[in-house]
Amino acid sequence: MLNALWLGFFAVAAASAGWRWLVHADPIVFQAMVESLFAMARLSVEVMVVLFGTLTLWLGFLRIAEKAGLVAALARLLSPLFRRLMPEVPAGHPALGLITLNFTANVLGLDNAATPIGLKAMRALQELNPLPAIASNAQILFLVLNASSLTLLPVSIFMYRAQQGAADPTLVFLPILLATSASTIAGLLAVALVQRLKLWDPVMLAWLAATALLLDGLMAALASLSAMALASLSSLMGNLVLFSLILLFLLAGAIKRVPVYEAFIEGAKEGFEVAKNLLPYLVAMLCAVGVLRASGALDLALDGLRWLVQGAGWDGRFVDALPTALVKPFSGSAARALLIETMSTHGVDSFPALLAATMQGSTETTFYVLAVYFGAVGIQRARHAVACALIADLAGVLASIAVCYWFFG
């Protein structure tokens, strides 16, 4: 999938450049494409410098949380819910703790830390799978919820915005929270419908009702605010939650007599190892996207789509953010590259850049997650996993557009 996508970027760019050269007599296009290659390679290294520090920092704090027992406490809290969502998984099975760890990493926005934990969880679920080549209900639900990527603290997106010079990197905190909630709820309801999960169970109803009330209350409180006040509140909440979480981890570690410094260093080393392996992928995708943009192919496609949107009488500003949404199900690195490229082209605090950042945080890389997670345990039949995950993706994209027009329109 990634091979075809990456090669397709260059093939489309070559065709577009050839058209501009032969039909429009524009030989400069090839110079622009080569310059874009080097510019994107340099940008990849600049992004990696920030990424090294961010992943190292957050995996260090997450290790303190683990040793302080916060993650285990979260597993116990969620155990009644997971027993009903995944009835074939026995209470207390290691898979439940790993799933909780994975969701915790996703909630904190640590995408790359979530993947290795998620693979361990999928292997643990595979031990309970009576048909190893066919995805079990529990595995499908885990994958769809993973693909919907409920994110409370999208740290990596804050980091990319900071690297691009945003005055307030956390400005998209509340939009992402609302959009990712929509994608997660849509994914859960889609799976529940197919698997006939008993959502009317008292515990399930309590969790769903509490979540719905929380979101309704949040949206009702936000509805009365102006766009400027919404942006200000999003900034305040993003920074307040982020720093409060750090204090919670440190305080819990101190109470449990965890050697917090040593624990932080242990986790930080893992973050360093994760980060350094990402540079080749980032260079590959950023360069491919840069060539595609320089060839004029991406602009041509977006102009056509914008013409259709405006012909229907709609506001077309969201079109410039769509490349991130369209590529996200296939490749996180490609979507990340398109997000960075959108911020570089339109400005980090422009409407397309803010919407692209919200879309990036609202869902996960569905086909990549499917290939990696199911491929790691040898599953050949995904059953309804893809359809349910794509429903979650669509809900996240539509919610992102609606929320960003509300906040920044």
N, C-alpha and C positions, 0 to 999 in steps of 0.2 A: 504493500500500500504506500509506504513512504517512498520507496524507490520510484514508483510510477508518478507520485505527486511531484517529487523533486525533479525528475527528468522532464515531466510535463511543463514545469515552470520554464525551463531552459528552451524546450521545443517551441512553446508558444511565443516566448521572447524572440527567438530566432525568426519565426515566421513573421511576427509583427515588424521586426527590424528590416527584414527583407522587403516587406511591402512598403515601408516608408522610404527605403533606399531606391527601389526600382520604380515605384509608382509616383511617389511624391518628391523624388530627387533629393533625399535628405541623408547624405552619407555621414553626417555628424552623429547619427544615432549610435553608430558602433563605438565611437569615442566615448559617448555618454554611458554606454553599457560597461565598457572596460573601467572607466572612472568609478562607476557605481560599485563594481566588484571590490576595488580597493577601499572605497569609502565604507562599505558595509563590513568588510573584514576588520577595519580599524574600529568601527562602532561596536562590533562584537566583543573586542577586547575591553573596550571602555565599560560595556555592560557587565562583563564578567568580573571586573574589579569590584563593582558594587555587589554583585551576586555572591562573590566569595565571602564578603563580610556579613551579608544578610543571612545566608544559610548557616554560616558558622555561628553567628549570634543566636539565632532562634533554635537551632538544634541543641546548642548548649543549654539554653533555658528549659527546653523540653525535657532534656535528660534530668535536670533538677526536679521537674514536676513528676517524672516517673519515679525517681528514687524517694520522693516525698510521699508517694502513695496517692497523688491526685488522680492519676490515670486509672489506677485500680478502683478508686472511689467512684469515678465516672462509670467504669464498667459495671459496678454493683448497682449504680443508679439506673443504668439503662438495661440491665438484665431482664426485668419484667417485660419491657417493651420488646426486646429482641426475641424472647421466648415465644411471643405471639406472632411476630413478623416471620420468624424462622422456626416453626414448630418442630422441624426434623432435627434441629441442633439441640443436644441435651443441655440442660442448665449446668453452668459451670464449665462447659467445654472450652478449651483454650482458644478456639476460633472466636468466641464472643469477646474475649479480652483483646485479641489482635484486631478485630473489626472496630472496636472502640478506639484503639490506638490509631488506626487508620483514619477514622472519622475525625479524631482529635487533630491530627496533622492537617487534614483537609480544612477543618474549621479555622485553624490558625493560619491557613494560607501557605502551608509548607508542602507544596505539590510534590517536590522531589523527595522529601522525606516520607511522604505518604505511600509512594510506590513500593519500596522494599517491604514495608509493613503490610501493605495490601497483598503482596505476593505470598507472604507467610500466611495470611488469613485465608487466601484462596486455597493454598495447599492443605490447611487444616480442614476446610470445608470439603475438600476432595476426599479426605479420609472417610467422610460420612456418606459419600456419593455411591449408591449401589450400581450406577451405570457410568463408569469413568469417562466414557467418550461423549456423554450427553450432559449438558449443564443441569444441575439440580435447581430446584426452586430457590433454595437459600443462596446459591451462587449467583443466580440471575438477579435476585433482589440486591445482593451486595454490590454487584457490578453496576446496576442501574443507579443506585444511590451514590456510588462512587463517581459515576459519569455525570450525575447532576451536580456534584461538587458543592454541597452546602458550605459556604465560606463566611465565617464571621470576621476574620482578619486577613484580608488578601495582601499579605506582606509583600509578596513578589511584585504585585501591581503597584503598590506604594513605592517600591524600590525603583521600578522602571520609570515612574513619573518623576521621582527625585533625580534620577540620573539624567533625565531630559530637561531638568531645570524648572520643574513645577514649583511655584511659590508655596503651594500647600499640597503635598503628595497624597494626603488622606481625604481629599475633597470628594472622592467617589465612594467613600465608606458606606453611607446609607443607600445609595442607588444599587450597589453590588449586593448588599444585604437583602434588599427587597427582591431583586431579580433572581438571586440564587435560591431564595426561599420559594419563589414561584416554580423554578425548575425542579427543585427537590420534591415539592408537594405533587407536581404533575407526574413525576417519575414514580413516586410511591403509589399514587392512585391508579396509574396504568398497570403496574405490577399487581396490585391488590385486586384489580378487576379480573385480570387474566388468571391469577392463582387462587382467586376466590378466598382471599384472606378475610377473616372475620373482623372487619373494621368496627363493628358494633360491640365488640368485646369491651367491658367497662374500662379496662386499663388502656386499651387502644383509644377509646373515645376520650378518655381523660387527657392523654397525650395530644391527640389531634385537636381537641377543644382548647386546651391550654395554648397550643401553638397558634391556632386560628385567632384566639382572643388577643394574644400578644401582638400578632401582626396587625389585626384590625385596630387595636388600641394605638399602635405605633403610627399607622396610616391616618387614623382620625386626628391624632395630635399633630401630624405633619401637614394635614390638609389646610390648616388655617394659617400656615406660614408663607411668607413671600419667598421668591426664588433666592433672594440674597440671604434671608434668614435660614432657609434650608441648607444652602451651601455652608454657611457658618456653623450650623448645628452638626452637619456631617463631619466637618473638620474637627470640631470639639470632641464628638463622640469617638471618632477614629483614634485620636491621640490619647484621650482619656482611657479608653478600653485597653489600648495597647500597653500603656504604662502601668495601669492597674493590674493587668495580667502578669507583668514582670514582677511587680511587688508581691502578688499572691504566690507566685512560684518561689520567690526568695523567702518569704515569711513561712510558708509551709515547710520548706527545706530546713530553715533554722529551727522551727518547732520540733521537727522529726530528727534533729541533730545530724542532718545530712551534711557532709563536707561539700558545701555548695561550690566552692571554687574548683575543687577536683572534679566534681560532677559536671560542672560547666565545661571544663577543658576536655573531658571525655566526650561529651556530646559535640563540642565544637570541632574536635578532630574528625568526627564522622561527617559533619557538615562540610568541612574542607574537602574530604574525599569525594562527597557527592558533587560538589560544585565544580571541581576540576575536570570531571568527566563530561561536563555539559558543553565546554567550549567548542569542540569539533561540530556538534550538532547545531549550535548557535551560528557559527560561521557558515556552515552549509546552507541553512535556511535563510539567514539574512542576506547572503550573497545572491541566492536564487530569487528572492523577492525583490531585491534591489535591481537586478537585471530585468525582471519582469516590468517593474515600474519604469525604468529608463527606456525600455523598448517602446513604450506607449501602449502596450496591450492592456494593462490594468486600467489606465485612464479611459481607453476606448470602451471597455466593457462597462465601466461605471457610468460613462456618459450615456450609453445606450439605456442602462437601467434608470438613470436619473430622468431621461427624456420620457420614459414610460410612466414613472412616478408623477412627474410634473404634469404630464398629459392627463392623468387621472385627477388632477387638482390637489395633490398632496404636497406637503413640505418635503423637499428632497434632500435635506441636509443629512439625514441618517444614512444615505447611500454610501457616503465615503467611509463609513465604519463597517459596512457589510463584508468586505474581504476577511476581516478577522473572524466574523461569525461563520462565514461559509467554510473557512479552512479549519476552524477549531475542532470539529468532529474527527478530522483526519489526522491532524498533527498539532500538538501543543507548541512545538518549536516553530512551526510555520506561522501559527497564529500569533505567537509571541513576536516573531519577526515582523509580521504585518502591523501589530500594535505599535511597536517601536517606530516602524516606518511611517505610520499614520501620524504619530506624535511629532516626528521630525519634519514631515511635509506640511501639516496643517497647523502645527503649534500644539504644545503639550496641554494647554487649557482651552483649546478650541472645542466646539461641540462634537465634531467627528472623533477627536481623540478621547474625550470624556466618555462618549458612547462606546467606542472600541474597548476602552479599559473596563467598562461595566460589562460588556459582552464577554470579555476575556475572563472575568471573575464569576460569571453566572453559570457556566457549565464546564465540563471537562472534555478531554479528547476521547470521544466515544469509541471510535474504531481503534485507536491506539490502545486504550484501556482494554478493549475486547481482545485484541490480538495478544497483548502482553499477559494479561491475567489468565485468559482461557488457554493460551498457548503454553503457559508455564506448567499447566497440569494436564495437558494433552486432550482438552475438550475439543471435539470436532463439530458438535451440533449445539448452536447457541440458543435454539428455540426462540422464545419471544424477547430475548435480551435486547437485540438491536432495535426492534420497533419501539419498545418501551423507553429505551435510552434516547432515541431520536425525538420522541414526544417530549421528554424532559428538555432536550436541547431547544426545540422550537418554543416551548413555553419560556425558557430563559431568554431567548433572543427577543421575543415579542415583549416580554416584561421589561427588558433593558431599554428598548426603544420608548415604551410608554413612560417609564420612570425618568429617563433622561430628559424627555420633553417636559415632564413635570418639574424636575429640579433645575434644569439648565436652559429650557426652551424660551 
